[in-house]
Amino acid sequence: MLWINQIIFWIPLIVIVVVLLWTWRKIVTNQVIEVAKLKNIVILIVGVSFLKILSQIGFLYYALKKDPLGMYLLPGQGTSYFSQSIWLISKPLILGIITGVVLLLFALLIKRLITRPWFDTTDFFVIFLTGFIMGFPGVLLLLLGSLLLMIIWQLVVAAVLKRSLTEGRLPWSPFLLFMTILHLLLSNFNFYQHFLAILHLI
């Protein structure tokens, strides 16, 4: 049954990383992504994440039902084990949605209050999407890491191209996407999990 768990884990991860890489490549090469396509990307990733949660819950139910002792942990057996397990499995998805919405509302508020063009249409979709994937408290790593990458990039551009640090608008999307992709890939390694635990980000 281990192979089913592996499929449930790896297929959604691969799909999400590939879609994010495609989006990141489009943005860094200055290719225009239509709003309709951005909406489809958001729907696809949220849908894949939702299906992953449903698959995990379904597999848990099946495994408990097939186990002679596990069947006593199913709903209706006087225990809250299954409902608690559903909450633990669904919690990242719920927190991700809340985080993505809060980040999006915060970005819209900044756009409304500040006349300087900090965000474009692409940024708003990416802000929600990366906030959804990173969730809470991972969003702290997303924001700090992206800000650090932006500063480093500006310094490199200023040093190499002799361009002013304030020249033009620096888009958020490439840095948010890069941090999210990096996080998804590194999350499979113990050293990174240990690093996040030290920072109390998991």
HUZIVEN-V762736 format. One line per field, one symbol per residue. ss: DSSP state (2 for helix, 1 for strand, 0 for the rest). A space follows every 50 residues. Layout:
BEGIN
ss=???
END
This chain:
BEGIN
ss=02222222222222222222222222220000002222222222222222 22222222222222220002222000000022222222222222222222 22222222222220000000222222222222222222222222222222 22222222222000000000002222222222222200022222222200 00
END
